[in-house]
Amino acid sequence: MIRLLPWTGADGKPCHLSTDGTGPLSRLADQIEYVQLGLAGKLLDHVRVVLSGAAPEASELRLLTAQLADALHNALLIAESRGDRLAPADADVER
């Protein structure tokens, strides 16, 4: 099985791993996905707190927007990777 990893190469291109899903690199990828999703959840909680209070400064909103974009990118990469691993090999699913 070819697995899309939750990080990109130095050139920004996706990284893939040929694996049976049980090796050390697969376990590392699982751990990184877990951490990335946990951080995204904490970031979302923080954003909700910031938005529920007094009007935030523009610089704070820019920072939060950049962090949310990074978290969304990671979550979409994880979703794509997991979807690829769940889909039957012969399925012709258009993204």
BELTAFEN-V565345 format. One record per residue. RES is the residue in one small letter. D_LAST is the distance of its C-alpha to the last C-alpha in Angstrom with 1 decimal. Layout:
# BELTAFEN-V565345
RES,D_LAST  RES,D_LAST
This chain:
# BELTAFEN-V565345
m,19.3  i,17.5  r,16.8  l,15.1  l,18.0  p,18.3  w,20.0  t,19.9  g,22.6  a,25.4  d,23.7  g,20.7  k,18.4  p,16.4  c,18.8  h,18.2  l,20.8  s,21.8  t,23.2  d,24.2  g,23.4  t,27.1  g,28.3  p,29.5  l,26.5  s,24.1  r,26.5  l,26.6  a,22.8  d,23.1  q,25.9  i,24.2  e,21.2  y,23.9  v,25.8  q,22.9  l,21.9  g,25.6  l,26.2  a,23.4  g,25.1  k,28.5  l,27.3  l,26.0  d,29.4  h,31.2  v,29.4  r,30.3  v,33.9  v,34.1  l,32.8  s,35.2  g,38.2  a,39.9  a,38.0  p,36.5  e,37.4  a,35.0  s,34.9  e,33.9  l,31.1  r,29.8  l,30.0  l,28.2  t,25.4  a,25.0  q,25.1  l,22.6  a,20.1  d,20.7  a,20.3  l,17.0  h,15.8  n,17.2  a,15.8  l,12.1  l,12.9  i,14.6  a,11.9  e,9.5  s,12.6  r,13.7  g,10.6  d,11.0  r,14.6  l,14.4  a,12.3  p,14.8  a,15.2  d,15.0  a,12.0  d,9.7  v,6.5  e,3.8  r,0.0
